[in-house]
Amino acid sequence: MRFYLAVILAIFFVSAAHAERRVALILAADDYRNVRPLKNAVNDSRTIESALKKLGFDVTTEANRDLKRMRRALEDFRDDAAGADVALIYFSGHGVEIAGDNRLLPVDADPSSLDRLKATTLLLEEVRETVTAVGKIGLVVLDACRNDPFGQSGGSESGDSKSGEGRGVVSIAPEVKGEAKPGLGRMGRAENVLFAFSAAPGQTASDGASGNSEFSAALARFLPTDGLEIRSVLTLVQQQVYDLSRGKQLPYVESGLPQLFFAAQASKDALPERDRLLLAMADVTPDLRVEVEAVAAKADMPLAPLYAALITSGGKAMAPRQRQQKLQEAADAFTKVRTDLRNFASSDPQVTALRQQAEAQLALGSFDEARALLGKAADIDGKSRDDLKTRFIERTLSEATTHYLAGGASQAQLRYDLAIEDYRKAVALYADVEGFHIPDDARYQQTLSWELIGTLETTVGHLQEAGKAYDSMVRSAEKRAAAEPDKIDHQRDLVVAQNKVADVKKTMGDSAGAIALYEQALATMKAIVEKQPTLGYLRDYAVCFNRIGDAMRISGDGPGALANYRSALKVAEFLVEKATDDDGFRRDLSVSHSKVGLALRLTNDLQSSIAEYDVSLQITEALAKKTPDDAELQRDISVSLNAIGDLQRLTGHNEKAFELYQRSVEIGRKLVSRDPGNTLWRRDLELALGKVADARNEAGDLDGALANHRSAQAIADYLAELDPDNAEWQRDLAVGHNRIGDALMSKGAKVDAAAEYQAGFAIANAQLQADPGNAQRTVDAAYSRYKLAVAGVDPSTNLKAALAMLTGLKSQGRLPGANEGWIGMIEKAMAGAGFAK
């Protein structure tokens, strides 16, 4: 039944479109005598005349008429076209608003006084009355808000009528400049008529630079769109002009039509990708438009690709900070692929032409069209590669480049799946020419392709695949560095590759593998600095030390971490000394002091640790005073407050610690409220809440402590579920279970506490099984066993196992200093229960 109804409706609309009488009056003026002339108004009228005739309109066109002739044209139209089904009046030329009245300017408009201007201009109300009298459906389309007619004219000016500067045969009265506003005002009474202005109320529109104004060109293009109701057609016009003007011009539509009107047949097929995007852009809120326009302006890029990325990625629903990051990511990817499309040459003119067409489609936000064109280019290269063996390498590299470009196009749309697919096609093609001599830029593109795959796989949470991609990146970078060992950039790329693989290994819990790769990167960076000791390379050198220190700290090697952190600190101090006004180097110095403080705590030198953190906090607070809205500096302050609070608690100053923790929680909550999707800030808040809970517990506020622990654990649960492969977040979850267990034990809920300890042990033990040699994981598992014993779960087995694990680490010299006291704690518990060691 639905099918037949659809057929009947389609037949009805198609038949109606052909049977109804459609009439149009076109008025145009550009040869103005007393105000600035225009170049394209009459051209626009011819373009619109052609489009309307194709749609079945009976069209009358009048160009460059004075006021008397314009009014006569309206009268003739009213008489000759009366009784039409659809009546349309189109005007292109100058339009102004005077005291709330919209007026169209004929060629003899006289601005010598305000009264003369009113007497020599046509009220838009006369146009409305005419179109209402003529047709059942009335359409008034005005490309009449063009460049300020009075801005360049004056009594002293002269020029020919086509110069764009105005003849200036009369002086423009000051009152005209003050009262006559370029652009048109809102109608506010559009009963039975649809008004379409080329610019927003009170704004002027471009006259165009290529024969037509942008508004009239868009109108002529979209009016014939099959099956779209007139308001949807005008939405396409609006967004086309808005996009091509990069947000400077947005047409205005005010509709009072009592029924639907289809300019073209109602048998609509699927709209082209560009048109679908333009319609979707119309639903974007003004606030989001401001965000998109700001990013696009900064990147000097068209608006449409950013809107496509915003809509495709679901960015409208994102938190502001996350959306800003995604828009910037899309802008960076777009500008990169645009540059690549222009820079990467092909000897095949067909491939070059297709790439150029793809660039044009990308600028329009037509990513599917661009990918299809690049696919055709790749097919041409692929066929030529098979047919012309002598050009095998050239064609292979060209095809690889095309897939690389397609990957960049998908990345600009935030379509990570398609981007990964194309980058993998590119690296597969590079593998086909392995062993051949190929240009260095192609080798670099191969390395970069693997890096992009690794980055995108990390983004979508596939750490195993990211690690494999970064491994391949290292091998590719090693070959480039070995081929030209004197090129510093090649060596620097190798450092980047080694660090990326190490980062993934560290995240997945392979501390030993991460440290080995970080140390390789450090050695490479040291060689670079010895050859070229620039400040930038020295900073990279310090970062290498910090990366090694971080990995050693996580593995439980406090002394090793301290040594590397101190090496990084020396470099940071040198950089601040050499560049005293560089706040970036000062922030690096703050971070280095905090890292040294953390390592000193691990070695049980608490007073020295407090001193380092105090220095770090002083530097950060000074920087934050200069830029109070810098979220990263606020986070640095929060981290330092937590660290100093920990040390104050350890040295017996619980009240002072509580104050510091509370300040950290306040900062954390503000940051998370700014960007709920920022996992780093969420974790900071989780840790700070846990610390407040510890301080409450020591103060005897057991209920408050338990409430804070549960709030922290809710965040830990969220993060652990978000990325199960993140070893650090899994450890947070285990620690959180133990802390809730402690709080429950303090309240006498032993059974509930045992359940929490069991949950914590399950996570800690699974992590230890994944990396048996990891000292920190061994300590975590031992602690969980101790807690189970305290809660009455198989005390003998758990205490003995915990003691064996800790004494084993101590005999190897790998037990962190902060945990050495645990051995005595366990031995005391065993003695109290009567268990033998």
Buried (B, 14 or more C-beta within 10 A) or exposed (E): EEEEEEEEEBEEBBEBBEEBBBBBBBBBBBBBBBBBBBBBBBBBBBBBBEBBEEBBBBBBBBBBBBBEBBBEBBEEBBEEBEEBBBBBBBBBBBBBBBEEBBBBBBBBBBBBBBEBBBEBBBBBEBBBBBBBBBBBBBBBBBBBBBBBBBBBBBEEBEBEBEEBBBBBEBBBBEEBBEBBBBBBBBBEEBEBBBBBBBBBBBBBBBBBEEEBBBBBBBBBBBBBBBBBBBBBBBBBBBBBBBBBBBBBBBBBBBBEBEEEBBBBBBEBEEBBBBBBBBBBBEEBEEEBBEBBBEBBEEBEBBBBBBBBBBBBBEBEEBBBBBBBBBBBBBBBBBBBBBEBBEEBEBEBEEBBEBBEBBBBBBBBBBBBBBBBBBBBBBBBBBEBBEEEEEBBBBBBBBBBBBBBBBBBBBBBBBBBEBBBBBBBBBBEBBEBBEEEEBEEEBBBBBBBBBBBBBBBBBBEEBBEBBBBBBBBBBEBBBBBBEEEEEEBEBBBBBBBBBBBBBBBBBBBBBBEBBBBBBBBBBEBBEBBBEEEEEEEBBBBBBBBBBBBBBBBBBBBBBBBBBBBBBBBBEBBBBBBEEBEEBBEBBBBBBBBBBBBBBBBBBBBBBEBBBBBBBBBBEBBBEBBEEEEEBBEBBBBBBBBBBBBBBBBBBBEBBEBBBBBBBBBBEBBBBBBEBBBBBBEBBBBBBBBBBBBBBBBBBEEBBEBBBBBBBBBBEBBBBBBEEBEBBBBBBBBBBBBBBBBBBBBBBBEBBEBBBBBBBBBBEBBBEBBEBBEEBBBBBBBBBBBBBBBBBBEBEBEEBBBBBBBBBBBBEEEEBBBBBBEEBBEBBBEBBEEEEBEE
